[in-house]
């Protein structure tokens, strides 16, 4: 191969520079020029990685991608969203912490409590955002404040509501869903007498089973532990009321196969026209548009009813935390502040149409809730939501009891015939074993 003749090397101080030094100088100059061009193009100042979950609604993830591009263009800071399956998020988070790589992470449910030592204090942005957005809900503070320190910015909630058939409710005399558990029992009983079963999962449904039955426990005055988050308190009159209620609801109003349900079972049953009432996200309603359009007009949503102790809900809530080892903490804070502004946030939840509700009071009146009257009630859900461990803060112990179905199994045993005192005593023993761990 023929080579072009190399230009003579320039001289330094009257003497020739060595070839190696010349290459080093020119390479450095080229690199400096390239880096300068990279900075001016808006992509070199920082590169922020955001680890988050892959939404079931692809359009919501697409919106975040477009917003990241917009931020990069406007601010000169590159933002990249890394979407992973919800079930893979804990593993990915643990790996990032172990390797010390990454910038922003979605703190799923009690994630800020589990990984608080790996996250920085974001109170300097969370507090001003709360004031701007008319205040944070209780659940926002519960999931994001650890030992009085903001370890994440409240991002959103996947609201779980009561989903029911309006035609079958009207058939037995109800124009709207009842506001109390006692009246819900009457409605479910009357619908079952007409051949229309209700159903709340009592099997290994990590979402549906827990999200349906914790609210029933709390609404009747029961709790797994005291406000200190350490003392087991499941053996109480309130818990007994809840157990008796769930047993009666099962016998008089529910399908007998709820013990074998996973998280998709009630969706399938509802879409097949076999279920009158259940607890779920708005995903059943969305699926009807494609898979069961005949049910859209007769499906509606309601808040979880009130019990003797009030109204409660349990939905998956999320925050956004910044890793302590991120090299771009200042840039991360600026991005999160921008992301939570109404222009960006409303666009994101607007695409979801009920998939995500905000954790700030401001977003209770977001335009998304006016798009469809059947989704409007969902906007109120965040202010009633609590986490396992209530009235204490979320803890590892409460999370462990939830994933081990301690509360769900307590109710399931009662529905299968175990006495109220005996099933509570078993739950108490299981909880004491969990809470006794260091």
Helices and strands as residue ranges (DSSP letters): E 11-12, E 15-16, H 19-40, E 47-53, H 58-75, E 78-84, H 86-99, E 104-108, H 111-114, G 116-118, H 123-132, H 138-144, E 145-146, E 149-150, E 153-158, E 161-165, H 166-171, H 181-193, H 208-219, H 237-253, G 256-260, H 265-271, E 277-280, H 283-291, G 293-298, E 299-302, E 306-307, E 310-311, E 316-322, H 329-339, H 342-352, G 361-365, G 367-370, G 376-384, H 396-403, H 406-416, H 420-435
